[in-house]
Amino acid sequence: MRKSLLLIAFSALLAFAADDPWVKLKEIKSGTELRVFKRGSAQPLLVKMDEATDERLVIVNKTEQTSIAREEIDRVDARPSNKRPVTRESKASGGETPGSSGLSSSLSIGGKPDFETVYRRPATPPKK
């Protein structure tokens, strides 16, 4: 009986965590680029992730560390921390005079990946 009650409680806890979009934000690594949309602000903040607690998001803006209350945040987008793709290309060509040849190589580094939404404030139910 006790085991079944624990199993039910654990399942309910997992279901609650799966429904809470803030959990995904808390899993983001420190140093990840974020775009934070605050309530009432026209422009998002472009910052780095420090940590997220149950009540606050701690960010680093240039050299200043600040925190934003969860209630003040409408949306958070994160840039995936995947490495930029690097493409290397080498070409060999015959020279213009006999016995000479040329070699050219190029290196191109891809752009940063786009931001992805990781948190969006849940819609509040209409008041009755």
C-alpha positions as a Markdown table, in Angstrom:
| # | Residue | x | y | z |
|---|---|---|---|---|
| 1 | Met | 0.0 | 0.0 | 0.0 |
| 2 | Arg | 2.8 | 2.4 | 1.0 |
| 3 | Lys | 4.7 | 1.7 | -2.2 |
| 4 | Ser | 1.6 | 2.4 | -4.4 |
| 5 | Leu | 1.1 | 5.7 | -2.6 |
| 6 | Leu | 4.7 | 6.7 | -3.2 |
| 7 | Leu | 4.4 | 5.7 | -6.9 |
| 8 | Ile | 1.3 | 7.8 | -7.3 |
| 9 | Ala | 3.0 | 10.8 | -5.6 |
| 10 | Phe | 6.1 | 10.4 | -7.7 |
| 11 | Ser | 4.0 | 10.2 | -10.9 |
| 12 | Ala | 2.1 | 13.3 | -10.0 |
| 13 | Leu | 5.4 | 15.2 | -9.4 |
| 14 | Leu | 6.7 | 14.1 | -12.8 |
| 15 | Ala | 3.5 | 15.1 | -14.5 |
| 16 | Phe | 3.7 | 18.6 | -12.9 |
| 17 | Ala | 7.3 | 19.0 | -13.9 |
| 18 | Ala | 6.5 | 18.0 | -17.5 |
| 19 | Asp | 3.8 | 20.7 | -17.7 |
| 20 | Asp | 6.0 | 23.4 | -16.3 |
| 21 | Pro | 7.9 | 25.2 | -19.1 |
| 22 | Trp | 10.3 | 26.8 | -16.5 |
| 23 | Val | 11.9 | 23.4 | -16.0 |
| 24 | Lys | 13.4 | 23.5 | -19.5 |
| 25 | Leu | 14.8 | 26.9 | -18.8 |
| 26 | Lys | 16.4 | 25.7 | -15.6 |
| 27 | Glu | 18.3 | 23.0 | -17.6 |
| 28 | Ile | 20.1 | 25.4 | -19.8 |
| 29 | Lys | 23.9 | 25.6 | -19.3 |
| 30 | Ser | 25.5 | 28.7 | -17.8 |
| 31 | Gly | 27.0 | 31.0 | -20.5 |
| 32 | Thr | 24.3 | 30.2 | -23.1 |
| 33 | Glu | 23.1 | 33.3 | -25.1 |
| 34 | Leu | 19.5 | 34.3 | -24.2 |
| 35 | Arg | 17.0 | 36.7 | -25.5 |
| 36 | Val | 14.7 | 37.7 | -22.6 |
| 37 | Phe | 11.4 | 39.3 | -23.2 |
| 38 | Lys | 10.2 | 41.2 | -20.1 |
| 39 | Arg | 6.6 | 42.3 | -19.5 |
| 40 | Gly | 6.0 | 45.8 | -20.9 |
| 41 | Ser | 9.4 | 46.1 | -22.6 |
| 42 | Ala | 9.5 | 46.9 | -26.3 |
| 43 | Gln | 13.0 | 45.3 | -26.9 |
| 44 | Pro | 14.3 | 42.0 | -25.5 |
| 45 | Leu | 17.5 | 41.8 | -23.4 |
| 46 | Leu | 20.4 | 40.0 | -25.1 |
| 47 | Val | 22.3 | 38.4 | -22.2 |
| 48 | Lys | 24.1 | 35.3 | -21.0 |
| 49 | Met | 22.5 | 32.6 | -18.8 |
| 50 | Asp | 23.9 | 32.2 | -15.3 |
| 51 | Glu | 21.2 | 30.1 | -13.5 |
| 52 | Ala | 17.5 | 29.8 | -13.0 |
| 53 | Thr | 15.9 | 29.1 | -9.7 |
| 54 | Asp | 12.2 | 28.4 | -9.1 |
| 55 | Glu | 11.5 | 32.1 | -8.6 |
| 56 | Arg | 14.2 | 34.0 | -10.6 |
| 57 | Leu | 16.4 | 34.0 | -13.7 |
| 58 | Val | 19.9 | 35.1 | -13.0 |
| 59 | Ile | 21.6 | 36.6 | -16.1 |
| 60 | Val | 24.9 | 38.3 | -17.0 |
| 61 | Asn | 24.6 | 41.5 | -19.1 |
| 62 | Lys | 28.1 | 42.4 | -20.3 |
| 63 | Thr | 29.9 | 42.4 | -16.9 |
| 64 | Glu | 26.9 | 43.0 | -14.6 |
| 65 | Gln | 25.0 | 40.1 | -13.0 |
| 66 | Thr | 21.3 | 40.7 | -12.3 |
| 67 | Ser | 18.2 | 38.6 | -11.7 |
| 68 | Ile | 14.7 | 38.9 | -13.1 |
| 69 | Ala | 11.6 | 37.6 | -11.2 |
| 70 | Arg | 9.8 | 34.8 | -13.0 |
| 71 | Glu | 6.6 | 36.8 | -13.0 |
| 72 | Glu | 8.2 | 39.6 | -15.0 |
| 73 | Ile | 9.2 | 37.3 | -17.9 |
| 74 | Asp | 7.0 | 36.7 | -20.9 |
| 75 | Arg | 9.4 | 34.7 | -23.0 |
| 76 | Val | 13.0 | 33.4 | -23.1 |
| 77 | Asp | 14.7 | 32.3 | -26.3 |
| 78 | Ala | 18.1 | 30.5 | -26.2 |
| 79 | Arg | 20.7 | 30.1 | -28.9 |
| 80 | Pro | 21.8 | 26.5 | -29.1 |
| 81 | Ser | 25.4 | 26.1 | -27.9 |
| 82 | Asn | 26.4 | 23.9 | -30.9 |
| 83 | Lys | 29.7 | 24.7 | -32.4 |
| 84 | Arg | 29.6 | 26.6 | -35.7 |
| 85 | Pro | 30.1 | 24.4 | -38.7 |
| 86 | Val | 33.6 | 24.7 | -40.3 |
| 87 | Thr | 34.2 | 23.9 | -43.9 |
| 88 | Arg | 37.7 | 23.4 | -45.3 |
| 89 | Glu | 38.3 | 23.2 | -49.0 |
| 90 | Ser | 41.6 | 22.7 | -50.9 |
| 91 | Lys | 42.2 | 22.9 | -54.6 |
| 92 | Ala | 45.2 | 21.9 | -56.6 |
| 93 | Ser | 45.8 | 23.4 | -60.0 |
| 94 | Gly | 48.4 | 22.9 | -62.8 |
| 95 | Gly | 50.7 | 25.9 | -63.2 |
| 96 | Glu | 51.0 | 28.0 | -66.3 |
| 97 | Thr | 54.6 | 26.9 | -67.0 |
| 98 | Pro | 55.8 | 23.2 | -67.1 |
| 99 | Gly | 56.8 | 21.9 | -63.7 |
| 100 | Ser | 54.9 | 24.4 | -61.6 |
| 101 | Ser | 51.7 | 23.8 | -59.7 |
| 102 | Gly | 49.5 | 25.8 | -57.4 |
| 103 | Leu | 47.5 | 24.9 | -54.2 |
| 104 | Ser | 44.8 | 27.0 | -52.8 |
| 105 | Ser | 42.8 | 26.4 | -49.7 |
| 106 | Ser | 39.9 | 28.1 | -48.0 |
| 107 | Leu | 38.2 | 27.9 | -44.6 |
| 108 | Ser | 34.7 | 29.1 | -44.0 |
| 109 | Ile | 33.0 | 29.3 | -40.6 |
| 110 | Gly | 29.2 | 29.1 | -40.5 |
| 111 | Gly | 27.0 | 31.6 | -38.8 |
| 112 | Lys | 25.5 | 31.3 | -35.3 |
| 113 | Pro | 22.4 | 29.1 | -35.0 |
| 114 | Asp | 19.0 | 30.9 | -34.6 |
| 115 | Phe | 17.4 | 31.4 | -31.2 |
| 116 | Glu | 14.8 | 28.8 | -30.0 |
| 117 | Thr | 12.0 | 29.5 | -27.6 |
| 118 | Val | 12.6 | 27.6 | -24.3 |
| 119 | Tyr | 10.1 | 29.4 | -22.1 |
| 120 | Arg | 6.8 | 31.1 | -22.7 |
| 121 | Arg | 4.6 | 32.4 | -19.9 |
| 122 | Pro | 1.6 | 30.1 | -19.7 |
| 123 | Ala | -1.7 | 31.7 | -20.6 |
| 124 | Thr | -3.7 | 32.7 | -17.6 |
| 125 | Pro | -7.2 | 31.2 | -17.4 |
| 126 | Pro | -10.0 | 33.8 | -17.9 |
| 127 | Lys | -11.6 | 35.1 | -14.7 |
| 128 | Lys | -15.2 | 34.1 | -14.0 |
